[in-house]
Amino acid sequence: MASEGGTTGYIVHHLTPLSVGEGFWTLHLDTLFFSAALGALFIWFFKSVADKVTTGVPGLAQNFAEMMIEFVDQQVKDTFHGQSKLIAPLGLTIFCWVFLWNMMDLLPVDLLSLISSLMGIEYLRVVPSTDLNATFALSISVFILIIFYSIKIKGVLGFAKEMTCTPFGPWMMPFNLLLKTVEEIAKPISLALRLFGNLYAGELIFILIALLPAFLQPLLSFPWAIFHILIIVLQAFIFMVLTIVYLSMAHEDH
């Protein structure tokens, strides 16, 4: 029973965020801190590369930055059918930011928690994408852009017609509106839950591996880390591509 309590306590401790406030106004300080820090890292890296860009033989950092930009730009060209200067930078930002969020899951489970405990911080979650608040905040931001561009491109009347007259024509307006409302609301929910679910499960497996005897941990953690890298990249890619697809649909004015 003591062992079971210790195991449960260990898992709960690692899954409990550093928070202030109560109820709706609860703030997860660790999620906010690591999200801001990783966002600043992304901005610093690309700005430093842009400041040092050369037409000669590029360095490793410039090669990587150009590869990322070309990769995202190709996805936008293949998927987005409108005209916007925002989509490619937005896609690059989402892919790199979510990727950095997810990469935090590859740090040793107890590393930052041990450091924070020495600083008097009891709880600390270091992977923002395992916090449903973070994934929903990002997906709701994308949803706001979807609605904004839908109204901007189609007009208020065109957007209203799309919501009420498709897919079954104006004679079924209430049913059309219900279907379209569910369809639109499902977009941010699916974006948020897909990212959260995959990374939360990955984090939980790392925690369970850390509870195993020491001689077993390297045998299991390394293969799982290699497999988890695929999940990390894939989830960042899916979030970016779906964002581009949804915004492309918002730009269609037929």
Stockholm file with secondary structure:
# STOCKHOLM 1.0

chainA/1-254         MASEGGTTGYIVHHLTPLSVGEGFWTLHLDTLFFSAALGALFIWFFKSVADKVTTGVPGLAQNFAEMMIEFVDQQVKDTFHGQSKLIAPLGLTIFCWVFLWNMMDLLPVDLLSLISSLMGIEYLRVVPSTDLNATFALSISVFILIIFYSIKIKGVLGFAKEMTCTPFGPWMMPFNLLLKTVEEIAKPISLALRLFGNLYAGELIFILIALLPAFLQPLLSFPWAIFHILIIVLQAFIFMVLTIVYLSMAHEDH
#=GR chainA/1-254 SS CHHHHHHHHHHHHHHCCCEESCGGGCEEHHHHHHHHHHHHHHHHHHHHHHHTCCSSSCCHHHHHHHHHHHHHHHHHHHHCCSCCSSHHHHHHHHHHHHHHHHHGGGSCTTHHHHHHHHTTCCCCCCCGGGSHHHHHHHHHHHHHHHHHHHHHHHHHHHHHHHHHHTTTCGGGHHHHHHHHHHHHHHHHHHHHHHHHHHHHHHHHHHHHHHTSCTTTHHHHHHHHHHHHHHHHHHHHHHHHHHHHHHHHHHTCCC
#=GC SS_cons         CHHHHHHHHHHHHHHCCCEESCGGGCEEHHHHHHHHHHHHHHHHHHHHHHHTCCSSSCCHHHHHHHHHHHHHHHHHHHHCCSCCSSHHHHHHHHHHHHHHHHHGGGSCTTHHHHHHHHTTCCCCCCCGGGSHHHHHHHHHHHHHHHHHHHHHHHHHHHHHHHHHHTTTCGGGHHHHHHHHHHHHHHHHHHHHHHHHHHHHHHHHHHHHHHTSCTTTHHHHHHHHHHHHHHHHHHHHHHHHHHHHHHHHHHTCCC
//
